[in-house]
Amino acid sequence: MIDKSNLQPLLDHLCNTSPLQLDEAQKLVTEVIAYFSETTEDWVLRRHSELKHGEGMSNAQIYARIENELPDSVFVSHTLSQRQIRRIIYG
């Protein structure tokens, strides 16, 4: 987990080395922290929605795709079966 209390040095660095203004740098850092803080369950739910609504995939296709993508995710996750993926999505 990232300590959000001391982000000023990072924000200063971003503002000094890029065209970002302070508010833009803060938004960027907040988004990056949120991305890397996502839980397995949150990722599965987000990915299901993206594939269902964005790509129009069927649930069977989505479960297989999520199962294949999990090992390459940015967080540490144990292997999930398609049944476990369905349970995350539908309870």
Backbone as a chain_set.jsonl record, in Angstrom:
{"seq": "MIDKSNLQPLLDHLCNTSPLQLDEAQKLVTEVIAYFSETTEDWVLRRHSELKHGEGMSNAQIYARIENELPDSVFVSHTLSQRQIRRIIYG", "coords": {"N": [[0.84, -1.184, 0.0], [0.471, 2.239, -0.699], [1.814, 5.032, 0.957], [-0.033, 7.779, 1.399], [0.411, 10.135, 2.673], [2.786, 11.503, 2.28], [3.182, 12.642, -0.356], [4.052, 14.919, -1.571], [6.815, 15.332, -2.452], [6.855, 13.646, -4.724], [4.814, 14.821, -6.265], [5.945, 17.353, -6.668], [8.165, 16.583, -8.2], [6.91, 15.536, -10.503], [5.652, 17.852, -11.47], [7.877, 19.42, -12.013], [9.214, 18.01, -13.978], [7.551, 17.615, -16.088], [4.839, 18.822, -18.186], [2.727, 19.055, -16.439], [0.392, 20.614, -14.249], [-0.028, 21.352, -10.728], [-2.608, 20.459, -9.77], [-3.299, 18.666, -11.803], [-1.231, 16.798, -11.597], [-1.778, 15.796, -9.049], [-4.243, 14.543, -9.514], [-3.439, 12.585, -11.354], [-1.629, 11.029, -9.798], [-3.367, 10.154, -7.796], [-5.081, 8.537, -9.335], [-3.269, 6.551, -10.179], [-2.522, 5.412, -7.73], [-5.022, 4.384, -6.938], [-5.397, 2.514, -8.968], [-3.335, 0.64, -8.493], [-4.112, -0.205, -6.002], [-6.302, -1.755, -6.194], [-8.417, -4.463, -5.366], [-8.567, -8.051, -5.804], [-11.249, -8.846, -6.107], [-12.499, -6.389, -6.768], [-11.197, -5.875, -9.172], [-12.038, -8.066, -10.763], [-14.81, -7.543, -10.91], [-14.775, -5.012, -12.199], [-13.486, -5.663, -14.593], [-15.257, -7.548, -15.672], [-17.486, -5.935, -16.19], [-16.356, -4.168, -18.103], [-15.784, -5.964, -20.217], [-18.298, -7.057, -20.736], [-20.021, -4.842, -21.308], [-18.439, -3.125, -22.833], [-17.228, -4.701, -24.815], [-19.135, -6.514, -25.479], [-19.159, -9.235, -24.843], [-20.051, -12.66, -24.089], [-21.041, -14.155, -20.937], [-19.752, -16.64, -20.51], [-17.51, -16.404, -22.197], [-16.327, -14.224, -20.958], [-15.705, -15.192, -18.352], [-13.736, -17.099, -18.941], [-11.818, -15.441, -20.123], [-11.168, -13.665, -18.01], [-10.152, -15.504, -16.183], [-7.839, -16.242, -17.548], [-6.474, -13.79, -17.662], [-5.938, -13.058, -15.015], [-3.441, -14.087, -13.866], [-1.586, -12.279, -14.924], [-2.134, -9.861, -13.809], [-1.817, -6.68, -12.038], [-1.745, -6.938, -9.325], [-1.218, -9.122, -6.536], [-2.634, -12.203, -6.813], [-4.463, -15.082, -5.945], [-5.007, -18.093, -7.798], [-8.047, -18.236, -9.542], [-10.958, -20.132, -10.126], [-13.338, -20.494, -12.838], [-15.823, -20.753, -11.675], [-15.426, -19.534, -9.15], [-14.977, -16.958, -10.047], [-17.501, -16.316, -11.155], [-18.958, -16.339, -8.751], [-17.886, -14.125, -7.427], [-18.835, -12.108, -9.078], [-21.658, -12.438, -9.128], [-22.353, -13.145, -6.575]], "CA": [[0.0, 0.0, 0.0], [1.235, 3.473, -0.814], [1.551, 6.035, 1.986], [-0.491, 8.999, 0.728], [0.683, 11.316, 3.493], [3.99, 12.21, 1.877], [3.234, 12.646, -1.812], [4.522, 16.206, -2.092], [8.028, 15.208, -3.277], [6.479, 13.077, -6.022], [4.071, 15.85, -6.992], [6.934, 18.351, -7.097], [8.949, 15.983, -9.278], [6.075, 15.482, -11.709], [5.45, 19.217, -11.969], [9.158, 19.94, -12.495], [9.737, 17.23, -15.108], [6.508, 17.45, -17.099], [3.997, 20.022, -18.289], [1.588, 18.96, -15.522], [0.176, 21.551, -13.153], [-0.176, 20.631, -9.461], [-3.887, 19.747, -9.694], [-3.232, 17.553, -12.75], [-0.333, 15.805, -11.015], [-2.509, 15.175, -7.936], [-5.236, 13.633, -10.098], [-2.706, 11.46, -11.923], [-1.118, 10.197, -8.71], [-4.532, 9.525, -7.174], [-5.523, 7.465, -10.229], [-2.273, 5.478, -10.139], [-2.668, 4.747, -6.434], [-6.261, 3.604, -6.987], [-5.17, 1.392, -9.886], [-2.504, -0.36, -7.843], [-4.737, -0.605, -4.746], [-7.49, -2.534, -6.517], [-8.439, -5.844, -4.884], [-8.931, -9.059, -6.802], [-12.694, -8.781, -6.322], [-12.791, -5.158, -7.503], [-10.686, -6.038, -10.535], [-12.931, -8.992, -11.471], [-16.056, -6.828, -11.195], [-14.517, -3.977, -13.209], [-13.153, -6.313, -15.866], [-16.505, -8.134, -16.177], [-18.275, -4.841, -16.751], [-15.688, -3.709, -19.331], [-15.934, -6.961, -21.282], [-19.733, -7.225, -21.02], [-20.605, -3.644, -21.902], [-17.535, -2.523, -23.809], [-16.913, -5.599, -25.919], [-20.308, -7.324, -25.779], [-18.847, -10.655, -24.709], [-20.947, -13.467, -23.255], [-20.445, -14.466, -19.644], [-18.818, -17.763, -20.654], [-16.277, -15.846, -22.756], [-15.757, -13.333, -19.952], [-15.11, -15.989, -17.283], [-12.491, -17.674, -19.457], [-10.861, -14.345, -20.331], [-10.718, -13.214, -16.695], [-9.32, -16.577, -15.642], [-6.547, -16.17, -18.236], [-5.823, -12.506, -17.4], [-5.584, -12.897, -13.601], [-2.009, -14.25, -13.539], [-0.814, -11.134, -15.413], [-2.65, -8.634, -13.202], [-0.823, -5.879, -11.321], [-1.814, -7.25, -7.91], [-0.995, -10.533, -6.255], [-3.913, -12.883, -6.695], [-4.441, -16.529, -6.052], [-5.709, -18.566, -8.984], [-9.487, -18.38, -9.371], [-11.659, -20.917, -11.137], [-14.453, -19.751, -13.422], [-16.901, -20.767, -10.685], [-15.119, -18.497, -8.172], [-15.173, -15.678, -10.736], [-18.953, -16.104, -11.181], [-19.414, -16.017, -7.389], [-17.508, -12.734, -7.153], [-19.699, -11.224, -9.866], [-23.078, -12.578, -8.825], [-22.566, -13.455, -5.16]], "C": [[0.88, 1.242, 0.0], [0.817, 4.443, 0.288], [1.22, 7.359, 1.295], [-0.099, 10.275, 1.465], [1.9, 12.111, 3.035], [4.178, 12.182, 0.361], [3.827, 13.92, -2.394], [5.818, 16.095, -2.9], [7.738, 14.627, -4.666], [5.744, 14.102, -6.868], [5.013, 16.94, -7.503], [7.745, 17.833, -8.281], [8.149, 15.956, -10.586], [5.875, 16.869, -12.314], [6.742, 19.804, -12.556], [9.672, 19.226, -13.745], [8.714, 16.994, -16.212], [5.698, 18.744, -17.197], [2.789, 20.02, -17.342], [1.582, 20.097, -14.509], [-0.093, 20.724, -11.895], [-1.483, 19.846, -9.397], [-3.928, 18.555, -10.636], [-2.348, 16.43, -12.21], [-1.022, 15.069, -9.866], [-3.531, 14.165, -8.46], [-4.55, 12.389, -10.66], [-2.227, 10.509, -10.833], [-2.266, 9.471, -8.01], [-5.034, 8.353, -8.016], [-4.56, 6.278, -10.203], [-2.372, 4.702, -8.831], [-3.921, 3.87, -6.429], [-6.083, 2.361, -7.851], [-4.386, 0.28, -9.195], [-3.06, -0.828, -6.5], [-5.943, -1.516, -4.967], [-7.361, -3.971, -5.993], [-8.782, -6.783, -6.03], [-10.413, -8.947, -7.138], [-13.089, -7.538, -7.115], [-12.357, -5.277, -8.959], [-11.608, -6.94, -11.354], [-14.227, -8.28, -11.849], [-15.874, -5.766, -12.284], [-14.285, -4.61, -14.578], [-14.399, -6.941, -16.483], [-17.349, -7.063, -16.847], [-17.676, -4.338, -18.068], [-15.922, -4.677, -20.485], [-17.388, -7.145, -21.695], [-20.275, -6.034, -21.803], [-19.736, -3.038, -22.996], [-17.287, -3.386, -25.023], [-18.053, -6.539, -26.269], [-20.079, -8.822, -25.683], [-19.895, -11.357, -23.862], [-20.248, -13.776, -21.94], [-19.443, -15.614, -19.745], [-17.478, -17.284, -21.211], [-15.555, -14.992, -21.717], [-15.056, -14.14, -18.857], [-13.777, -16.576, -17.727], [-11.427, -16.596, -19.621], [-10.291, -13.855, -19.0], [-9.79, -14.256, -16.069], [-7.918, -16.534, -16.26], [-5.778, -14.891, -17.91], [-5.321, -12.366, -15.966], [-4.093, -13.082, -13.308], [-1.137, -13.066, -13.966], [-1.269, -9.81, -14.812], [-1.579, -7.95, -12.374], [-0.844, -6.121, -9.808], [-1.559, -8.742, -7.733], [-2.355, -11.186, -6.032], [-3.701, -14.382, -6.737], [-5.22, -16.921, -7.306], [-7.19, -18.723, -8.656], [-10.039, -19.256, -10.483], [-12.778, -20.062, -11.73], [-15.64, -19.718, -12.46], [-16.676, -19.683, -9.629], [-15.306, -17.107, -8.773], [-16.662, -15.337, -10.796], [-19.473, -15.698, -9.802], [-19.051, -14.592, -7.005], [-18.488, -11.795, -7.835], [-21.143, -11.266, -9.382], [-23.383, -12.967, -7.378], [-22.845, -14.881, -4.845]], "O": [[1.928, 1.264, 0.646], [-0.372, 4.654, 0.527], [2.087, 7.981, 0.681], [-0.261, 11.374, 0.935], [2.026, 13.288, 3.376], [5.217, 11.748, -0.136], [4.078, 13.988, -3.598], [5.913, 16.718, -3.958], [8.311, 15.069, -5.662], [6.021, 14.237, -8.059], [4.886, 17.393, -8.641], [7.982, 18.56, -9.246], [8.665, 16.315, -11.645], [5.925, 17.033, -13.533], [6.692, 20.599, -13.495], [10.478, 19.784, -14.489], [8.981, 16.259, -17.163], [5.861, 19.649, -16.379], [1.926, 20.892, -17.439], [2.624, 20.49, -13.984], [-0.356, 19.525, -11.988], [-1.474, 18.678, -9.008], [-4.53, 17.533, -10.308], [-2.677, 15.252, -12.35], [-0.867, 13.856, -9.724], [-3.667, 13.068, -7.917], [-5.026, 11.271, -10.464], [-2.411, 9.298, -10.949], [-2.14, 8.295, -7.671], [-5.372, 7.298, -7.478], [-4.995, 5.127, -10.204], [-2.311, 3.472, -8.828], [-3.877, 2.732, -5.961], [-6.564, 1.283, -7.503], [-4.741, -0.893, -9.307], [-2.521, -1.768, -5.915], [-6.538, -1.993, -4.001], [-6.322, -4.609, -6.16], [-9.233, -6.352, -7.091], [-10.792, -8.951, -8.309], [-13.915, -7.615, -8.025], [-13.063, -4.835, -9.865], [-11.926, -6.626, -12.501], [-14.692, -8.4, -12.982], [-16.71, -5.634, -13.177], [-14.82, -4.152, -15.588], [-14.58, -6.873, -17.699], [-17.866, -7.266, -17.945], [-18.403, -4.108, -19.034], [-16.223, -4.257, -21.602], [-17.679, -7.365, -22.871], [-20.914, -6.206, -22.841], [-20.251, -2.499, -23.976], [-17.149, -2.877, -26.135], [-17.962, -7.285, -27.245], [-20.741, -9.595, -26.374], [-20.548, -10.736, -23.023], [-19.026, -13.674, -21.833], [-18.384, -15.558, -19.121], [-16.425, -17.716, -20.743], [-14.33, -15.031, -21.609], [-13.934, -13.81, -18.471], [-12.802, -16.553, -16.976], [-10.261, -16.818, -19.294], [-9.083, -13.655, -18.872], [-8.76, -13.909, -15.491], [-6.926, -16.763, -15.567], [-4.548, -14.908, -17.883], [-4.368, -11.625, -15.722], [-3.529, -12.288, -12.556], [-0.052, -12.876, -13.416], [-0.836, -8.748, -15.259], [-0.557, -8.553, -12.043], [-0.025, -5.551, -9.087], [-1.674, -9.52, -8.68], [-3.124, -10.768, -5.167], [-2.856, -14.882, -7.481], [-6.017, -16.129, -7.809], [-7.546, -19.277, -7.615], [-9.637, -19.135, -11.64], [-13.121, -19.018, -11.175], [-16.387, -18.74, -12.442], [-17.617, -18.986, -9.249], [-15.745, -16.185, -8.086], [-17.049, -14.201, -10.522], [-20.327, -14.817, -9.693], [-19.827, -13.919, -6.327], [-18.923, -10.805, -7.246], [-21.778, -10.221, -9.243], [-24.548, -13.103, -7.004], [-23.036, -15.229, -3.68]]}, "num_chains": 1, "name": "protein.A"}
